[in-house]
Amino acid sequence: MPEENLPKPASRDYYLLALRIIGDFGASIAVPVVILVLIGQYIDKKYNTAPLFIILAFVLAALISAKIIHKKAKNYGAQYKRLNDAGKKEKKPEDHL
């Protein structure tokens, strides 16, 4: 049986990990931005300081998002490494003969 016809069960795991990363990173960026900018808008309207608190809220949200993304990227990097190592262990040199 040629190697290109063999099923690749691990590729599904890679796709699922990629989709999880996309969704998680998107939420990690969007949620702090939306929440903090809405708070900034409220404060700006209350004290008539527009756009001071909106800008400060956006900068704070960017810093928070960066910290969250950095932490999650390290975690997902470890998950990818485990997934990759598990795929290498499944393939033995004798299997390709």
C-alpha positions as CSV (number, residue, x, y, z in Angstrom):
1,M,0.0,0.0,0.0
2,P,1.6,3.3,-1.0
3,E,2.3,5.8,1.8
4,E,0.1,8.6,0.4
5,N,-3.0,6.3,0.6
6,L,-2.5,5.7,4.4
7,P,-5.1,7.4,6.6
8,K,-3.8,10.4,8.6
9,P,-5.8,10.4,11.9
10,A,-3.4,12.9,13.5
11,S,-4.1,15.6,10.9
12,R,-7.6,15.9,12.3
13,D,-6.0,16.6,15.7
14,Y,-3.9,19.4,14.2
15,Y,-6.9,21.0,12.6
16,L,-8.9,20.9,15.8
17,L,-6.0,22.4,17.7
18,A,-5.7,25.2,15.1
19,L,-9.4,25.9,15.3
20,R,-9.2,26.0,19.1
21,I,-6.3,28.4,18.9
22,I,-8.1,30.7,16.5
23,G,-11.2,30.9,18.6
24,D,-9.4,31.3,21.9
25,F,-7.0,34.0,20.6
26,G,-9.9,35.8,19.0
27,A,-11.9,35.8,22.2
28,S,-8.8,36.8,24.2
29,I,-8.4,39.9,22.1
30,A,-12.1,40.9,21.6
31,V,-13.5,40.4,25.1
32,P,-11.1,42.8,26.9
33,V,-11.3,45.4,24.1
34,V,-15.1,45.4,24.1
35,I,-15.5,45.5,27.8
36,L,-12.9,48.1,28.6
37,V,-13.8,50.4,25.7
38,L,-17.5,50.3,26.8
39,I,-16.4,51.2,30.3
40,G,-14.2,54.0,28.9
41,Q,-17.2,55.3,26.9
42,Y,-19.3,55.3,30.0
43,I,-16.7,57.3,32.0
44,D,-16.1,59.7,29.1
45,K,-19.8,60.5,28.9
46,K,-20.2,60.8,32.7
47,Y,-17.3,63.2,33.1
48,N,-17.3,64.7,29.5
49,T,-13.7,63.8,28.9
50,A,-14.1,62.1,25.4
51,P,-11.9,60.4,24.1
52,L,-9.5,60.2,27.0
53,F,-10.8,57.2,28.8
54,I,-11.7,55.3,25.6
55,I,-8.1,55.6,24.5
56,L,-6.8,54.6,27.9
57,A,-9.2,51.7,28.0
58,F,-8.1,50.5,24.6
59,V,-4.4,50.7,25.5
60,L,-5.1,48.8,28.8
61,A,-7.1,46.2,26.8
62,A,-4.2,45.8,24.3
63,L,-1.8,45.2,27.2
64,I,-4.1,42.7,28.9
65,S,-4.7,40.9,25.6
66,A,-1.0,40.7,24.9
67,K,-0.4,39.1,28.3
68,I,-3.2,36.6,27.9
69,I,-2.1,35.7,24.3
70,H,1.5,35.2,25.5
71,K,0.5,32.9,28.2
72,K,-1.9,30.9,25.9
73,A,0.7,30.7,23.1
74,K,3.1,29.0,25.5
75,N,0.4,26.6,26.5
76,Y,-0.6,25.8,22.9
77,G,3.0,25.5,21.9
78,A,3.4,22.7,24.5
79,Q,0.2,21.1,23.3
80,Y,1.5,21.2,19.7
81,K,4.8,19.6,20.8
82,R,3.0,16.8,22.6
83,L,0.7,16.2,19.6
84,N,3.7,16.2,17.3
85,D,5.8,13.9,19.5
86,A,2.8,11.5,19.8
87,G,2.6,11.4,16.0
88,K,6.3,10.6,15.7
89,K,6.0,7.8,18.2
90,E,3.2,6.2,16.2
91,K,5.3,6.0,13.1
92,K,8.0,3.4,13.4
93,P,10.7,2.8,10.8
94,E,9.5,-0.8,10.3
95,D,6.1,0.5,9.2
96,H,7.5,2.1,6.1
97,L,9.1,-1.0,4.7
